[in-house]
């Protein structure tokens, strides 16, 4: 019998045999490990999401601003802002409103303000509600110098994500501005345009369909927003 591991052989030979056996065991286990890794990598649910909705794009991390006081914003740094029931109130050209004040490092000639209004539980009833934003540019004394209604608001509905209303507006000669809502908004509704039933191919050859959608969301006095400010060279850029 040749090439075998026999009892009574020297210890060095036994060590070699054991080493060879260990190597053979490792080679036998390798396909199992590879198959296990492939199973994890090919998680059907993950593949389905990536093919249907695309891979998650890279974007700046959203920070959470303090729940009260002035919010100091830098460029391209989105902040989640709460305008709650305890927020300050004051009279604005479009009526009395709760508000949050935003402050930049200095005055800028042109900026773009990207706004995401997050649909949240309606404090006055069932379902979700939203905050209708208006931006008031303030001078150094806190007086209103200009106002811009944040519109048009485009609805963004995605699986596994809160419903949002998205918009972008330009402001000029601004260092400070307030986020408020017109006094006439609460009690009215945001209403999306009706979207036809949709069927389309997704990445990887999958198909999906949606029913016709028309959404109504009541406006309320409080809400949650994500605000991002970007410096631009001239009016109309950045949106």
C-alpha positions as a Markdown table, in Angstrom:
| # | Residue | x | y | z |
|---|---|---|---|---|
| 1 | Unk | 0.0 | 0.0 | 0.0 |
| 2 | Unk | 1.7 | 3.2 | -1.1 |
| 3 | Unk | 1.1 | 6.9 | -0.4 |
| 4 | Unk | -1.2 | 6.1 | 2.5 |
| 5 | Unk | -1.1 | 7.2 | 6.2 |
| 6 | Unk | -0.3 | 4.0 | 8.1 |
| 7 | Unk | -0.2 | 3.5 | 11.9 |
| 8 | Unk | 3.3 | 3.1 | 13.3 |
| 9 | Unk | 4.9 | 5.6 | 10.9 |
| 10 | Unk | 7.1 | 8.3 | 12.3 |
| 11 | Unk | 5.5 | 11.4 | 13.9 |
| 12 | Unk | 6.8 | 13.7 | 11.1 |
| 13 | Unk | 5.1 | 11.5 | 8.5 |
| 14 | Unk | 1.8 | 11.5 | 10.6 |
| 15 | Unk | 2.0 | 15.3 | 10.7 |
| 16 | Unk | 2.3 | 15.4 | 6.9 |
| 17 | Unk | -0.7 | 13.1 | 6.5 |
| 18 | Unk | -2.8 | 15.2 | 8.9 |
| 19 | Unk | -1.8 | 18.3 | 7.0 |
| 20 | Unk | -2.7 | 16.7 | 3.7 |
| 21 | Unk | -6.1 | 15.6 | 5.1 |
| 22 | Unk | -6.7 | 19.1 | 6.3 |
| 23 | Unk | -6.0 | 20.5 | 2.8 |
| 24 | Unk | -8.4 | 18.0 | 1.2 |
| 25 | Unk | -11.1 | 18.9 | 3.7 |
| 26 | Unk | -10.6 | 22.6 | 3.0 |
| 27 | Unk | -11.0 | 22.0 | -0.8 |
| 28 | Unk | -14.2 | 20.0 | -0.1 |
| 29 | Unk | -15.6 | 22.8 | 2.0 |
| 30 | Unk | -14.7 | 25.5 | -0.5 |
| 31 | Unk | -17.7 | 24.9 | -2.9 |
| 32 | Unk | -20.1 | 25.0 | 0.0 |
| 33 | Unk | -18.7 | 28.3 | 1.2 |
| 34 | Unk | -18.8 | 29.8 | -2.3 |
| 35 | Unk | -22.4 | 28.6 | -2.8 |
| 36 | Unk | -23.4 | 30.1 | 0.6 |
| 37 | Unk | -21.8 | 33.5 | -0.4 |
| 38 | Unk | -23.6 | 33.4 | -3.8 |
| 39 | Unk | -26.9 | 32.8 | -2.0 |
| 40 | Unk | -26.4 | 35.8 | 0.2 |
| 41 | Unk | -25.3 | 38.0 | -2.7 |
| 42 | Unk | -28.2 | 36.9 | -4.8 |
| 43 | Unk | -30.9 | 37.7 | -2.2 |
| 44 | Unk | -34.0 | 37.7 | -4.4 |
| 45 | Unk | -35.7 | 40.6 | -2.6 |
| 46 | Unk | -32.6 | 42.8 | -2.9 |
| 47 | Unk | -32.3 | 42.0 | -6.6 |
| 48 | Unk | -36.0 | 42.7 | -7.2 |
| 49 | Unk | -35.7 | 46.1 | -5.6 |
| 50 | Unk | -32.5 | 47.0 | -7.5 |
| 51 | Unk | -34.0 | 45.9 | -10.8 |
| 52 | Unk | -37.3 | 47.5 | -10.3 |
| 53 | Unk | -36.3 | 50.9 | -8.7 |
| 54 | Unk | -32.6 | 51.1 | -9.6 |
| 55 | Unk | -29.7 | 51.2 | -7.2 |
| 56 | Unk | -29.9 | 53.8 | -4.4 |
| 57 | Unk | -28.2 | 57.0 | -5.7 |
| 58 | Unk | -25.5 | 58.6 | -3.6 |
| 59 | Unk | -26.7 | 61.8 | -1.9 |
| 60 | Unk | -25.7 | 64.0 | 1.0 |
| 61 | Unk | -26.7 | 62.7 | 4.4 |
| 62 | Unk | -29.7 | 64.5 | 5.9 |
| 63 | Unk | -29.0 | 66.0 | 9.3 |
| 64 | Unk | -31.6 | 66.9 | 11.9 |
| 65 | Unk | -31.8 | 70.5 | 12.9 |
| 66 | Unk | -32.6 | 71.4 | 16.6 |
| 67 | Unk | -36.3 | 71.5 | 17.2 |
| 68 | Unk | -36.3 | 75.2 | 18.1 |
| 69 | Unk | -34.2 | 78.3 | 17.4 |
| 70 | Unk | -32.5 | 79.6 | 14.3 |
| 71 | Unk | -31.2 | 77.0 | 11.9 |
| 72 | Unk | -27.7 | 77.8 | 10.5 |
| 73 | Unk | -27.4 | 76.2 | 7.1 |
| 74 | Unk | -24.3 | 75.5 | 4.9 |
| 75 | Unk | -24.5 | 74.8 | 1.2 |
| 76 | Unk | -25.4 | 71.4 | -0.1 |
| 77 | Unk | -26.1 | 70.2 | 3.5 |
| 78 | Unk | -29.8 | 69.1 | 3.7 |
| 79 | Unk | -31.4 | 69.6 | 7.1 |
| 80 | Unk | -34.6 | 68.1 | 8.5 |
| 81 | Unk | -36.6 | 70.9 | 10.1 |
| 82 | Unk | -39.6 | 70.6 | 12.4 |
| 83 | Unk | -42.2 | 73.4 | 12.5 |
| 84 | Unk | -44.1 | 72.1 | 15.5 |
| 85 | Unk | -46.9 | 73.3 | 17.7 |
| 86 | Unk | -44.4 | 75.1 | 20.0 |
| 87 | Unk | -42.7 | 77.0 | 17.1 |
| 88 | Unk | -42.7 | 80.7 | 17.2 |
| 89 | Unk | -45.5 | 82.7 | 15.6 |
| 90 | Unk | -45.6 | 86.1 | 14.0 |
| 91 | Unk | -47.5 | 88.2 | 11.4 |
| 92 | Unk | -46.3 | 87.9 | 7.9 |
| 93 | Unk | -47.6 | 89.5 | 4.7 |
| 94 | Unk | -49.6 | 86.3 | 4.0 |
| 95 | Unk | -51.0 | 86.2 | 7.5 |
| 96 | Unk | -49.9 | 84.8 | 11.0 |
| 97 | Unk | -48.0 | 81.6 | 10.9 |
| 98 | Unk | -45.7 | 79.4 | 12.9 |
| 99 | Unk | -42.2 | 79.5 | 11.4 |
| 100 | Unk | -38.5 | 78.6 | 11.5 |
| 101 | Unk | -35.7 | 81.0 | 10.7 |
| 102 | Unk | -32.9 | 80.0 | 8.4 |
| 103 | Unk | -29.5 | 81.8 | 8.5 |
| 104 | Unk | -26.6 | 81.6 | 6.0 |
| 105 | Unk | -23.0 | 82.5 | 6.7 |
| 106 | Unk | -23.4 | 85.8 | 4.8 |
| 107 | Unk | -25.6 | 87.4 | 2.2 |
| 108 | Unk | -25.6 | 85.8 | -1.2 |
| 109 | Unk | -26.7 | 87.2 | -4.5 |
| 110 | Unk | -28.4 | 84.0 | -5.8 |
| 111 | Unk | -29.3 | 80.7 | -4.1 |
| 112 | Unk | -31.5 | 77.7 | -4.9 |
| 113 | Unk | -33.6 | 76.3 | -2.1 |
| 114 | Unk | -34.7 | 72.7 | -2.5 |
| 115 | Unk | -37.6 | 71.7 | -0.3 |
| 116 | Unk | -39.0 | 68.4 | 0.6 |
| 117 | Unk | -42.3 | 68.4 | 2.5 |
| 118 | Unk | -42.7 | 65.2 | 4.4 |
| 119 | Unk | -46.3 | 63.8 | 4.7 |
| 120 | Unk | -47.0 | 63.1 | 8.4 |
| 121 | Unk | -49.9 | 61.9 | 10.5 |
| 122 | Unk | -52.7 | 64.4 | 10.4 |
| 123 | Unk | -52.9 | 66.0 | 13.9 |
| 124 | Unk | -56.6 | 66.9 | 13.2 |
| 125 | Unk | -57.9 | 63.7 | 11.7 |
| 126 | Unk | -57.2 | 60.5 | 9.9 |
| 127 | Unk | -54.5 | 59.9 | 7.3 |
| 128 | Unk | -51.6 | 62.1 | 6.5 |
| 129 | Unk | -51.3 | 65.9 | 6.1 |
| 130 | Unk | -48.6 | 68.3 | 4.8 |
| 131 | Unk | -47.3 | 71.8 | 5.4 |
| 132 | Unk | -47.6 | 74.3 | 2.6 |
| 133 | Unk | -44.3 | 76.3 | 2.7 |
| 134 | Unk | -43.7 | 80.0 | 1.8 |
| 135 | Unk | -40.3 | 81.6 | 2.2 |
| 136 | Unk | -39.9 | 85.1 | 3.5 |
| 137 | Unk | -36.5 | 86.8 | 2.9 |
| 138 | Unk | -35.6 | 88.9 | 6.0 |
| 139 | Unk | -33.4 | 91.9 | 6.4 |
| 140 | Unk | -31.0 | 92.4 | 9.3 |
| 141 | Unk | -33.7 | 93.8 | 11.4 |
| 142 | Unk | -36.0 | 90.8 | 10.8 |
| 143 | Unk | -38.4 | 92.7 | 8.6 |
| 144 | Unk | -39.8 | 90.9 | 5.5 |
| 145 | Unk | -38.1 | 92.1 | 2.3 |
| 146 | Unk | -39.5 | 89.6 | -0.2 |
| 147 | Unk | -41.7 | 86.4 | -0.2 |
| 148 | Unk | -41.7 | 83.3 | -2.5 |
| 149 | Unk | -44.4 | 80.6 | -2.4 |
| 150 | Unk | -42.8 | 77.2 | -2.7 |
| 151 | Unk | -44.4 | 75.8 | -5.8 |
| 152 | Unk | -45.2 | 73.8 | -7.9 |
| 153 | Unk | -45.1 | 71.0 | -5.4 |
| 154 | Unk | -44.6 | 67.6 | -7.1 |
| 155 | Unk | -45.7 | 64.5 | -5.3 |
| 156 | Unk | -43.1 | 61.7 | -4.8 |
| 157 | Unk | -44.6 | 58.3 | -3.8 |
| 158 | Unk | -42.2 | 55.3 | -3.4 |
| 159 | Unk | -42.4 | 51.9 | -1.7 |
| 160 | Unk | -40.9 | 51.8 | 1.7 |
| 161 | Unk | -40.5 | 55.6 | 1.8 |
| 162 | Unk | -42.6 | 58.4 | 3.3 |
| 163 | Unk | -44.7 | 60.4 | 0.8 |
| 164 | Unk | -43.1 | 63.7 | 0.0 |
| 165 | Unk | -43.9 | 66.9 | -1.9 |
| 166 | Unk | -40.8 | 68.3 | -3.8 |
| 167 | Unk | -40.1 | 71.8 | -5.0 |
| 168 | Unk | -37.3 | 74.1 | -5.7 |
| 169 | Unk | -37.3 | 78.0 | -5.8 |
| 170 | Unk | -34.7 | 80.7 | -6.2 |
| 171 | Unk | -34.0 | 83.5 | -3.8 |
| 172 | Unk | -32.0 | 86.7 | -4.3 |
| 173 | Unk | -29.9 | 88.8 | -2.0 |
| 174 | Unk | -30.5 | 86.6 | 1.0 |
| 175 | Unk | -28.7 | 85.9 | 4.3 |
| 176 | Unk | -31.8 | 85.1 | 6.4 |
| 177 | Unk | -35.2 | 83.8 | 5.5 |
| 178 | Unk | -38.2 | 82.3 | 7.3 |
| 179 | Unk | -40.1 | 79.2 | 6.4 |
| 180 | Unk | -43.8 | 79.7 | 7.2 |
| 181 | Unk | -47.2 | 78.9 | 5.7 |
| 182 | Unk | -49.9 | 81.2 | 4.3 |
| 183 | Unk | -52.7 | 81.7 | 6.8 |
| 184 | Unk | -55.2 | 80.7 | 4.1 |
| 185 | Unk | -53.6 | 77.3 | 3.6 |
| 186 | Unk | -54.8 | 75.2 | 6.6 |
| 187 | Unk | -58.2 | 73.8 | 5.9 |
| 188 | Unk | -57.4 | 73.4 | 2.2 |
| 189 | Unk | -55.9 | 70.5 | 0.3 |
| 190 | Unk | -52.9 | 69.6 | -1.8 |
| 191 | Unk | -54.2 | 67.7 | -4.8 |
| 192 | Unk | -52.0 | 65.9 | -7.2 |
| 193 | Unk | -52.7 | 65.7 | -10.9 |
| 194 | Unk | -54.3 | 62.5 | -12.0 |
| 195 | Unk | -51.7 | 60.1 | -13.4 |
| 196 | Unk | -52.8 | 57.5 | -15.9 |
| 197 | Unk | -52.3 | 53.8 | -15.2 |
| 198 | Unk | -48.7 | 53.0 | -16.0 |
| 199 | Unk | -47.0 | 49.8 | -17.3 |
| 200 | Unk | -43.3 | 49.9 | -18.0 |
| 201 | Unk | -40.2 | 47.7 | -18.2 |
| 202 | Unk | -37.7 | 48.0 | -15.5 |
| 203 | Unk | -34.0 | 47.2 | -15.3 |
| 204 | Unk | -33.2 | 43.5 | -15.9 |
| 205 | Unk | -36.4 | 42.9 | -18.0 |
| 206 | Unk | -38.9 | 43.0 | -15.1 |
| 207 | Unk | -42.3 | 44.6 | -15.7 |
| 208 | Unk | -44.4 | 46.6 | -13.2 |
| 209 | Unk | -47.6 | 48.5 | -13.3 |
| 210 | Unk | -49.4 | 51.1 | -11.2 |
| 211 | Unk | -53.1 | 52.1 | -11.0 |
| 212 | Unk | -54.2 | 55.6 | -11.7 |
| 213 | Unk | -53.2 | 57.9 | -8.8 |
| 214 | Unk | -54.8 | 61.1 | -7.6 |
| 215 | Unk | -53.8 | 62.2 | -4.1 |
| 216 | Unk | -55.4 | 64.7 | -1.7 |
| 217 | Unk | -53.5 | 65.8 | 1.4 |
| 218 | Unk | -54.9 | 68.4 | 3.8 |
| 219 | Unk | -52.7 | 71.4 | 4.7 |
| 220 | Unk | -52.0 | 71.9 | 8.4 |
| 221 | Unk | -50.2 | 74.6 | 10.5 |
| 222 | Unk | -47.3 | 72.4 | 11.4 |
| 223 | Unk | -45.0 | 70.0 | 9.6 |
| 224 | Unk | -41.7 | 68.4 | 8.8 |
| 225 | Unk | -39.5 | 69.5 | 5.9 |
| 226 | Unk | -36.0 | 68.9 | 4.5 |
| 227 | Unk | -34.3 | 72.0 | 3.2 |
| 228 | Unk | -31.1 | 72.2 | 1.2 |
| 229 | Unk | -29.5 | 75.4 | 0.0 |
| 230 | Unk | -27.2 | 75.6 | -3.1 |
| 231 | Unk | -25.2 | 78.6 | -4.3 |
| 232 | Unk | -25.9 | 79.4 | -8.0 |
| 233 | Unk | -24.4 | 82.0 | -10.4 |
| 234 | Unk | -27.7 | 83.5 | -11.6 |
| 235 | Unk | -31.4 | 83.4 | -11.0 |
| 236 | Unk | -33.1 | 80.3 | -12.4 |
| 237 | Unk | -30.1 | 78.0 | -11.9 |
| 238 | Unk | -30.1 | 75.1 | -9.5 |
| 239 | Unk | -33.7 | 74.1 | -9.8 |
